[in-house]
Amino acid sequence: MNKELIPKNHFHFIGVGGIGMSAVAMGLLKKGFSVSGSDLVKNNETKKLEKLGAIIFNSQIGQNIEFVTSKFNNKLINFVVSTAIKPDNEELMYCKEKNLPVKHRSEILALLMQSYTSLAVAGSHGKTSTSTFLSTLLELCTHNSSSITGGIIPIYNSNCHLENTKFLVAEVDESDGTIIRYKSDFGIINNIDFDHCDHFSDLEEVISSFKDFAKNSKKLLINFDCEITRNNFYSESKWSNTTPINISYALIPTEINKSHTIGKYFENGNFISSINIPIPGLHNLSNITAAIAASRMIGIDFLEIKKNIKYLKLPKKRFEFRGQIDERHFYDDYAHHPNEIKETIKLGRLFIKQKNNNEFHKSRLVAIFQPHRYSRVKQFAKEFAEELSKADVIYVTTIYAAGEGNVDKITSEIITDLICEQNKNVRYINNYHEISKNFYELTQKGDLILNMGAGDCHNFWSILHGGN
């Protein structure tokens, strides 16, 4: 066992409530390590960690580190941060002053992966969905699989299921360049797009980062339908939803509606079977094809996969139906990049099209968008406007900073002004409490409401019901 992962070690996570940090912390607890962590906000993840025996601080001050070092003085303590933790964080500053060992989350996940046959899911979009589909198939087909992801997987109702299994599905993040730390048995690249402009200066830097990941993968599976992936990576194993020619794994759609997708499945150009998938949307079909292909690569029988396809579900916050309020249908989605918004709105249109075929009144697609990061708005304002304007009514809220400073004085009005040139039904609304207060004036019966973003926008459903 790696010297960092011996039972005498203790791990303290600065910012433990994040979806990625809590998953790794939970994994360590399940492996028998002692864990503590701090976060300014209590959430479901911190509550789960406490139940498993972690010590959780609701502040981030130097005294927390003092307490941990004195309580676990018989152990080697690793202090763990993510890129979201800023240099002026009090706990981090204390660690640096005292020369205490600080590791990045990616280093710990990379160490955990070494004990398994690892399947690392990478890509600019769809990582969490692909990880969820793959985790579900491996769990049902092998009963010998673990997962650490950046979302809540329905079959586990958790972002971490870590046992002494043969396989581990790990969602790996490229946003901060740490993707180069992961060595996997099977590397999966969903697609590549320019994003995370706070870290990368151009698309070439993003591609370079994925090339390092590819080099560290013993076997590589790539999406042949993504032009950037297709032109920059060579692999014998590739998947497609457009052609079975010279493709290892292809699933060509023959019918798509709001409840399912039917497709013809091919391997190496040979038709194998038709498959009925209980999830709508072409982008989801691509993610599911990747999960099927990876399962086949590790030797799972196709009939086993086909038998268990019906149990696939989307992770939380991916076109998640939250409920109905006075004949208004409400969905949450994590879309925070223009290409993700494009696919989410397209899926919303598919739902509305079927609804309008069955009902007399015309439904509207209402998009509520919380932009995420000033740097992303600055880089993609025009593209955001282009995709959001395809909704019938658009409400844009204040930018969720995600810890960024606003040196260029960027505001959401940049997006709303550009949308207005294409669609006059747009308004900037400061926050979700204001939208909630005027909800019945801003929406109407029959609306399909898409609430999109990667910040705290997913609290809106509880705000509508009188929560905070």
N, C-alpha and C positions, 0 to 999 in steps of 0.2 A: 504493500500500500504506500502511496505517496506520503512523504514525511509531513506535508501540510494537512493530510487527512488521517491523522491518528487520533484515537479516542481521547487522548489527553488534551487535545486542542479545544479552545473555545472560540466562537465567532460572534462578533458584535457588528450588527448592520446599522450604519448611519443612514436613515431614510428607509426603514424596513417595510413600510406600508405600500411601496410601489409594487405593481403587478409582477415585475421581473425580479425585484429584490426579495419579495416575500416568497416567491416560488423556490428560490435557491435556499433561503433560510429554512423553509419547511422541509426541503430535501435533506438538509443537514440534520435537522431534528429527527427525521425518520431514520437516518443512518446512525442515530445514537449519540450525536454530538450535542454539547450544551450550546445554547444560542441566546443572545440578547439582542435588542435593537431599539432604535428610537425613531419616532415620527411625530410631527406636530399634529397630525390628524389621526383619529381612531377610525378604522374601517373594518370591513368583514375579514380582511386578510390579517390584520393585527390581532383581531379577536381569536381567529383560528390558531394563530401562533401561540397566543397565551394559553389556550386550551391544551396545546401540545407540550407546554412546559417552558416556553420562552419567557424571558423577563423583558417587558416592554415599557419604555419610558415615553411619556407624552410631552417631553421637552427635548431640546438638543443643547445641552450645556456641559461644560467641562466636568462638573461633578458626576455626571453619568459615567464618564470614562474612569474617574477615580474609583467609583463604586465597583465597576466591573473588574478593574485591575486588582482591587483588594479582595473581592469575593472569589475570584478565580485565579488567585496568585500561585496555585499549584499547576496551572495549565499554561500552555503557549497560547496567547490570545492573538487572533487575527481580526483586525478592524477592516470592515468591508464597506466600500462606497460604490455608487454608480456615477455616471457622468453628470447626472442631475445635481449632485452635491457640489456646491460652490466652494471655492477656496476659503471664503470667510465664514464657513459653517463653524460654530464654536467647538463642536466635538472634534471635527477634523483638525482645526487649529491646535487644539490641546494635544492630539495624537502627534502632530508634527513637532510641537515644542518638546515633547517628552521622547521623541524618536521611537515611537511605537510603530509596529509594522502595519502598514495600510495596503490593502489589496483591492483591486477592482473586481466587481461582481463577475465579470467575464472570466477572470482567472479561476475563481472557485467553481463556476459551471464547467469550465474546461477540465478541471481536475475530476469532478464528478463523472464526466463523460468517459474518462479513461477506464472505468471499471465495467463498461458495457460494450456491446455491439451498438454503436451510436449511429442514429440517423439524424443529421443536422439539417433543419429546414431554414433556408435563407431566401432572400429576395426583397425587392422594394415594397411589394404589395402582396397581401394574402398569406403571409407567414403563419399567423395564428390560426386561420381557417384550415390551411393545409395540415398544420401540426395537429389540429383537432381531429380532422378526418383520418389522418394516418394513425394517430393514437387510438382512435375508436376501432379501426379495422384490426390493428395489431392486438389490442386487448381481446377482442371477440374471437379472432382467428387463432391466436397463440396462447392467450392467458399467461403470457410470459414477457410483458412489456411495461416499461415505466415511461413517465413523461414529465418534462419541465417546460412550460410554455408561458407566453405573455398574455394569456387569456384564460377564462374559466371554461374548462372542457366539460360538457354536460355529463358524459358517462362517469366522470369522477367527481363532478361538482367542485372542481378545484383546479388551480393552475399548476399543481404539483402532485404527482402520484409516483413516489420513488420507493421501490421495493428491490429485493435481491432477484432481479429478473435478468434474462439474457439481453433484451433490447432496451434501448432508451431513445425516445423521440425528444429532441431538444430544439427549441426555436432559438435561432441565433440572430443577433441584432447587428446591422451594419451601420447604424446611425452615427456612431462615434468612432468608427475605425477599429473597434476591438474584435471584429469578426476574424481578424488574422490569427487570433489566439486559439481558435477551435480546430482540433484535429478530429476528423470523423471517419467512420468506416464507409458511410454513405452520405454524400453531400447533395442536397437538393437545391437548385436555384430556380425559384418561381418565375422571376422576371427581373429586369433592371430598369430603373428610371432615375432621373435626377431629382434628388430630394435631400433633406438635411443640409441645407445650404449654410447652416451655422457651423458645420464641420467641413463639408466638401466645397471646393471652389468651382468645380465643373463636373460634367458627366464622366470625363476620363478618369478622374480621381475615384469616383464611385466604382467604375469598371475595374480599375486596378485593385481596389479593395476586395472585390469578388474574385478576382484572379488569384489572389493570395489564398482565399478560402478554398478555391478549387484545387490548388496545389496541395493543400493540407487534407484533402478528401481522398481516401483510397479508391472509391468509386464515385462517379459523378453522374447525376441525373439532371437534365436541363429541359427547359420549356422551349421547344422549337418554334412556337407561335410568336414568341417575343423577339422582335427584330434585333434588339441589342444583344440579347443572350445568344441568339442564333449566329450572329456575325462575329462574336468575340470568344466563343467557347466551343471546343470540340469535345464531344463525348459520344460513345457508341450508344449510350442509353439516353433517349430523349422521348418526350411525349408531345402529342399534338391533338387539337380538337378541330383541325381543318383538313388534314390529309393523313392517310395511313401509309403513303409511299415513302420508303426508306426511313421509317419511323419505328422505334421499338414498341411503343405503346400509344395507341390512338383511340380516342373515344369521340366519334362524330355524331353531333346531335341530330336527331330526326324530329323531335317534338319538345318544345319548351313552353311551360305555362307556369302559373304562380304557385303550384303545389309540387311539381316535379319536372324532371328532365329525362327524356328517353334518348338513348344513343346506341350506336353500333360500335362494339369494342373489337379492336384489331391488335394483334401482336406480330411484329415484323412483317406487316402488310397482309397478314392472313386474318380473315374474319373469324372471330371466336364466338361471340354471342351478343344479343341485345341486352342492355341493362336499363332498369328503371331506378332512377336516383331521386330520393325524396326531397331534393333541394333545388330551388329555381336559380336562374342566372347563369350566363355564360362564364363569368369570371369564377363562380363557384364550381362550374363544371371543370375548368382548368385545374383548380386546386384539388378536386376529387380525383381527376385523372392522375395527377402527381402522386396522390396517396395510393392509388391502385398500382401504379408503376413501381413505386418504392416497395410495396408489399410483395409484388411479383419478383423484384430483384433479390429479396432475401429468401425467396423460395416458397412463399405461401401459395397454396393451391387456388387456382382461379375460382373454382366452384365454392370454396369457403368464402372468398371475398364477395362473390355475387350473393351468396346467402345472407351475408351480414350488412350489405349495402343499405338495406332498409332502415337500419338503426342509426344512420348518420344524422347528426344535428349540427347546426351552426353554433359556434361559441357565442357567449354573451356579447352584446353590443355590436353584433354583425347582423344588420337588418332584423333586429330583435323586436318582436311585437310586444309592446308593453301593456297594451289594453285599449279600451274604447271609452271615450268620454262624450256623451250626448251625440252619438253617431259620427264621431270623429275618430279615425283609426290612427294610433300613435306608434311610431317605430323609432328605435334608437340605432344609430350606426356610427362606427368609429372613423368614417371617412374624413380625412383631413388634408388630402392631397388632391389636386384637380382630377387626376385620372381615377381616383377612388370615388370621388363625387360623381363623376361621369357614369360609372358602373352602378352606383347606388340609385341614382335618378332613373337610369335605364330600367332597373329592376322595379322601382316604384311605378313606372309607366306600364310595365307588364301587368302589375297587380290592378292598376286602374283600368286598363284596357279590358280585362276580363270582367271587372266589376261593372263597367259601363255597358258591356254586352248583356249583362243579366239584370240590370236595374234601369229604371226610367230616368232618374236624374243623373246629371253629369258630375262626376267627382273631380276635385282639383288636387293637384300635387302641391303641397305647401312645404317648402324647404326652410328649416331654421338652422342656421350655420354659425357655429362659434369658431372663428379662425384660431389656429394654433401656431404660436411663435411669430414675432415681428419679422424675422428673417425670411420665413416662408411666405408671408403676405407680400413682402417687398419683392421677392423673386417671382411669385406666381400670380400677382393680382389680376392680370389680364386673363390668365387661364381659369382662375377661380370664377371670374365674372362670366366667362364664356359658358362654363358648365352649369353654374347655378342659375343662369338666366333661362335654362331649359325647363325649370320648374314653373308652375303657374303663378305662384306667389312666393316671394323670398323675404325672409327676415334675417338680418345679419347682426350679431351681437358684438360686444367688445372682445378684442383679441385676448386669448388666454396666453400669458407670457411664457409659461413653463420655465420661469427663472431667468429669462433673457432681459437684458437692458434694452431700452427703446431709444437708442442714440439718434436714429433718423426720424423720430417723431411719427412713426407709422400708425395709422388708425384704420378701423374697418371701413370708414367712409371711402377709402380708395377703391374698395371692392364695390360698394353700393353705387357709387357714381358711375363706374364702368358698366355695372349691370343695367342701370337706368337707361343707358344708350341702346340696350337691346330689349329690355323688358321693364316697363314703367311700374309694374306691381312689385316694387321693392322698397324696403324701409330698414333703416338702421334703428335698432332698439337696444338700449344700453345693456340691460341684463335680463335674466330669466324671470326674476320677480316681476319686472314690468310687463313681460309677455304674459305671465300668469294672471296678473291683475286685469289685463285687457283681452284675455284668451278668447272670449266669445265674440268680441268685436273683430278680432284678427282672423278668426277661423269661422267656418260654417259647416253645417251638417253635410256628411258625405266626404269631407276632406280626408285625404291620406297625408298625415303629417310625418315628415322625415326630419328628425332631430340629429344633426351631424356634427362631429368634432372629436378631438382627442383629449379635451380638457375636462372640466367639471360639468360640462353640459348635460351629462347623463343623470345629474341630480334633478333635472327639470320635471321628470315624472312625479317624484315625491313632492316637489314644490307645488305642482298642480293639485296635489292631494293634501295640501296644508302643511307639508314638511318644510325643512330648511333648505 
